[in-house]
Amino acid sequence: MASNDPERNEEPAAAEDEDTGAQVAPIVKLEEVAVTTGEENEDSILDLKSELYRFDKDGNQWKERGAGSVKLLKHKETGKVRLVMRQSKTLKICANHLVIASTSVQEHSGNEKSCVWHAADFAEGEVKDELFCIRFGSIENCKKFMETMQEVAESQQDKEEIEDAANAAGLLENLRVDDENNNGQVNDRNTNGKVNVENTNGKVNVENTNGKVNDENTNKQANDENTNEQSQSEPEKAAHSDKEEKEAPGSST
């Protein structure tokens, strides 16, 4: 028999989740990994939010590279400055090139918040000649970017002139050392040639001296032989004279 009591028809309320205090150890332990950006040895001299575009020559139009922060980074040891820009969300590199003495930034026609410049960019893993256009949120940031780029280009020009002068001095020093070495080698050759000549003369003199001694020995030997022959011929002559006297007629007593 069905009951009309509403309290009996009510289902028991679900028990609320209770904190049991149990701790579950993670299945995989993740270790902290040091991430390098390649900017550890560089100091930032400019950091502005902007949007970057590149000019597509094939399509004859501007294409967006990304939106993020554009930085000018100066190396602590070499003093070289490069422009680096990454996308704000993916951190993908949009631009990466050195600011050199020939870098020239000009205001984009018709827009005071934008400026353009040429650069040998390495953002895609290979050097490409790109025409960039960057747009800032305010005119002040655009002017600050242009002024900083101009100052860096001028400082790099002075640095390149000093390096060229140092390289030229090094080349001259190497040429002078090479000339001294060549002169020393020529002098050694001349000295060796002189020694060889002297040795040759000495050898000739020795040979001549030896020849003279040999001649003297030969003459002496010839004289000795003649003397011996003469000594041997005198008794023979005496014996021959005695024999003739014995055989002479009328010599008997």
C-alpha positions as CSV (number, residue, x, y, z in Angstrom):
1,M,0.0,0.0,0.0
2,A,1.4,3.3,-1.2
3,S,2.1,5.9,1.5
4,N,1.2,9.5,1.0
5,D,3.7,10.7,3.6
6,P,6.1,13.1,1.7
7,E,8.9,12.6,4.2
8,R,9.0,8.8,3.4
9,N,9.0,9.5,-0.3
10,E,12.1,11.8,0.0
11,E,15.3,10.0,-1.1
12,P,18.3,10.3,1.2
13,A,20.5,13.3,0.4
14,A,23.9,12.5,-1.2
15,A,26.7,12.6,1.2
16,E,29.0,15.6,0.7
17,D,32.6,15.0,-0.4
18,E,34.7,14.6,2.6
19,D,38.5,15.3,2.8
20,T,40.0,12.0,3.9
21,G,43.6,13.5,4.0
22,A,44.9,10.8,1.7
23,Q,47.9,11.9,-0.5
24,V,48.5,10.4,-3.9
25,A,52.1,10.4,-5.2
26,P,52.6,11.5,-8.8
27,I,53.2,8.8,-11.4
28,V,55.7,10.8,-13.4
29,K,58.2,13.0,-11.7
30,L,59.0,16.2,-13.7
31,E,62.4,17.7,-13.3
32,E,63.2,21.4,-13.7
33,V,64.9,22.0,-17.0
34,A,67.1,25.1,-17.6
35,V,66.0,27.0,-20.7
36,T,68.4,29.2,-22.5
37,T,67.3,32.0,-24.8
38,G,70.7,32.9,-26.3
39,E,70.4,36.3,-24.7
40,E,72.4,35.5,-21.5
41,N,75.5,37.4,-22.7
42,E,73.6,40.4,-23.9
43,D,72.2,43.6,-22.3
44,S,68.9,45.0,-23.5
45,I,69.1,48.6,-24.5
46,L,65.6,48.8,-26.0
47,D,62.3,46.8,-25.5
48,L,59.1,48.0,-27.1
49,K,55.8,46.3,-28.0
50,S,55.1,46.5,-31.8
51,E,53.9,44.7,-34.9
52,L,56.3,43.6,-37.6
53,Y,55.7,43.2,-41.3
54,R,57.9,42.1,-44.2
55,F,57.6,43.0,-47.8
56,D,56.8,40.1,-50.1
57,K,58.4,40.8,-53.5
58,D,56.5,38.0,-55.3
59,G,53.1,39.2,-54.1
60,N,54.2,42.9,-54.1
61,Q,52.5,43.3,-50.7
62,W,53.2,43.6,-46.9
63,K,52.8,40.4,-44.9
64,E,52.6,40.3,-41.1
65,R,55.5,38.6,-39.3
66,G,54.0,38.8,-35.8
67,A,53.2,41.0,-32.8
68,G,55.4,41.1,-29.8
69,S,58.4,42.9,-28.2
70,V,61.2,44.2,-30.3
71,K,64.6,44.3,-28.5
72,L,68.0,45.8,-29.2
73,L,70.6,43.6,-27.5
74,K,74.2,44.6,-27.0
75,H,76.8,41.8,-26.5
76,K,78.9,42.2,-23.3
77,E,82.2,41.3,-24.9
78,T,82.1,42.2,-28.6
79,G,79.9,45.3,-28.3
80,K,77.8,44.2,-31.3
81,V,74.1,45.0,-31.3
82,R,71.4,42.9,-32.8
83,L,67.7,43.3,-33.3
84,V,65.5,40.5,-32.0
85,M,61.8,40.2,-32.0
86,R,59.6,37.3,-30.8
87,Q,55.9,36.7,-31.1
88,S,54.2,37.3,-27.8
89,K,52.3,34.0,-27.5
90,T,54.5,31.4,-29.3
91,L,57.9,33.2,-28.7
92,K,58.7,32.4,-32.3
93,I,61.5,34.6,-33.7
94,C,60.1,37.2,-36.1
95,A,63.4,39.1,-36.8
96,N,67.0,38.5,-35.9
97,H,69.8,40.5,-37.5
98,L,72.8,42.7,-36.6
99,V,72.5,46.5,-36.6
100,I,75.5,47.6,-38.7
101,A,76.9,50.9,-39.8
102,S,74.9,50.9,-43.1
103,T,71.6,50.3,-41.3
104,S,69.2,53.2,-42.1
105,V,65.7,53.5,-40.6
106,Q,63.2,55.8,-42.3
107,E,59.7,56.8,-41.4
108,H,57.0,55.0,-43.4
109,S,55.2,57.3,-45.7
110,G,51.8,58.4,-44.4
111,N,52.2,56.8,-41.0
112,E,54.1,58.5,-38.1
113,K,53.8,55.3,-36.0
114,S,55.6,53.2,-38.5
115,C,59.2,53.0,-40.0
116,V,61.0,50.8,-42.5
117,W,64.6,49.5,-43.0
118,H,66.6,46.9,-44.9
119,A,68.5,44.1,-43.1
120,A,70.2,40.7,-43.7
121,D,67.8,38.7,-41.5
122,F,68.5,35.3,-40.0
123,A,65.1,34.6,-38.4
124,E,64.4,31.6,-40.7
125,G,67.7,29.9,-40.3
126,E,69.4,31.4,-43.3
127,V,70.4,34.9,-44.3
128,K,67.9,36.7,-46.4
129,D,67.7,40.4,-47.5
130,E,64.5,41.6,-46.0
131,L,62.6,44.9,-46.1
132,F,60.9,45.3,-42.7
133,C,58.1,47.6,-41.5
134,I,57.4,48.0,-37.8
135,R,54.4,49.7,-36.3
136,F,54.2,51.0,-32.7
137,G,51.3,52.0,-30.5
138,S,52.4,55.6,-30.3
139,I,54.5,58.2,-32.2
140,E,56.8,58.5,-29.2
141,N,57.8,54.9,-29.3
142,C,58.4,55.0,-33.0
143,K,60.7,58.0,-32.7
144,K,62.5,56.4,-29.8
145,F,63.1,53.3,-31.9
146,M,64.4,55.3,-34.9
147,E,66.7,57.4,-32.7
148,T,68.2,54.4,-30.9
149,M,68.7,52.5,-34.2
150,Q,70.5,55.6,-35.6
151,E,72.8,55.9,-32.5
152,V,73.7,52.2,-32.6
153,A,74.5,52.4,-36.4
154,E,76.8,55.3,-35.8
155,S,78.6,53.6,-32.9
156,Q,79.1,50.5,-35.0
157,Q,80.6,52.6,-37.8
158,D,83.2,53.9,-35.4
159,K,83.9,50.4,-34.1
160,E,84.2,49.0,-37.7
161,E,86.7,51.8,-38.5
162,I,88.8,50.9,-35.5
163,E,88.7,47.2,-36.4
164,D,89.7,47.9,-40.0
165,A,92.6,50.0,-38.8
166,A,93.7,47.3,-36.4
167,N,93.5,44.6,-39.2
168,A,95.5,46.8,-41.6
169,A,98.2,47.3,-38.9
170,G,98.3,43.5,-38.3
171,L,98.7,42.9,-42.1
172,L,101.5,45.4,-42.3
173,E,103.2,43.8,-39.3
174,N,102.9,40.3,-40.9
175,L,104.4,41.7,-44.2
176,R,107.3,43.2,-42.3
177,V,108.0,39.9,-40.5
178,D,107.8,38.0,-43.8
179,D,110.2,40.4,-45.4
180,E,112.7,40.0,-42.5
181,N,112.4,36.2,-42.7
182,N,112.9,36.3,-46.5
183,N,116.0,38.6,-46.1
184,G,117.4,36.3,-43.5
185,Q,116.8,33.3,-45.7
186,V,118.6,35.1,-48.6
187,N,121.5,36.0,-46.3
188,D,121.7,32.4,-45.2
189,R,121.8,31.3,-48.7
190,N,124.5,33.8,-49.5
191,T,126.5,32.7,-46.5
192,N,126.1,29.1,-47.4
193,G,127.2,29.9,-50.9
194,K,130.3,31.6,-49.5
195,V,131.1,28.7,-47.3
196,N,130.7,26.3,-50.1
197,V,133.0,28.4,-52.3
198,E,135.5,28.6,-49.5
199,N,135.2,24.9,-48.9
200,T,135.6,24.3,-52.6
201,N,138.6,26.5,-52.7
202,G,140.0,24.7,-49.7
203,K,139.4,21.4,-51.4
204,V,141.1,22.6,-54.5
205,N,144.0,23.9,-52.5
206,V,144.3,20.6,-50.6
207,E,144.1,18.6,-53.8
208,N,146.7,20.9,-55.3
209,T,148.9,20.5,-52.2
210,N,148.4,16.8,-52.3
211,G,149.3,16.8,-55.9
212,K,152.4,18.8,-55.2
213,V,153.4,16.4,-52.5
214,N,152.8,13.4,-54.7
215,D,154.9,15.1,-57.4
216,E,157.7,15.6,-55.0
217,N,157.4,12.1,-53.8
218,T,157.5,10.9,-57.4
219,N,160.5,13.0,-58.2
220,K,162.2,11.8,-55.1
221,Q,161.5,8.3,-55.9
222,A,162.7,8.8,-59.5
223,N,165.9,10.5,-58.1
224,D,166.4,7.5,-55.7
225,E,166.0,5.1,-58.6
226,N,168.4,7.1,-60.7
227,T,170.9,7.1,-57.8
228,N,170.5,3.4,-57.3
229,E,171.0,2.8,-60.9
230,Q,174.0,5.0,-60.9
231,S,175.4,3.2,-57.8
232,Q,174.8,-0.2,-59.4
233,S,176.4,0.8,-62.7
234,E,179.7,2.0,-61.1
235,P,180.8,-1.5,-59.8
236,E,179.8,-3.0,-63.1
237,K,181.9,-0.6,-64.9
238,A,184.9,-1.3,-62.6
239,A,184.5,-5.1,-63.1
240,H,184.2,-4.6,-66.9
241,S,187.4,-2.6,-66.8
242,D,189.3,-5.3,-64.9
243,K,188.1,-7.9,-67.3
244,E,189.2,-5.8,-70.3
245,E,192.6,-5.4,-68.7
246,K,193.0,-9.2,-68.2
247,E,192.0,-9.9,-71.7
248,A,194.2,-7.3,-73.3
249,P,197.1,-8.8,-75.4
250,G,200.6,-8.5,-74.1
251,S,199.4,-8.3,-70.6
252,S,201.0,-11.7,-69.5
253,T,204.3,-11.5,-67.5
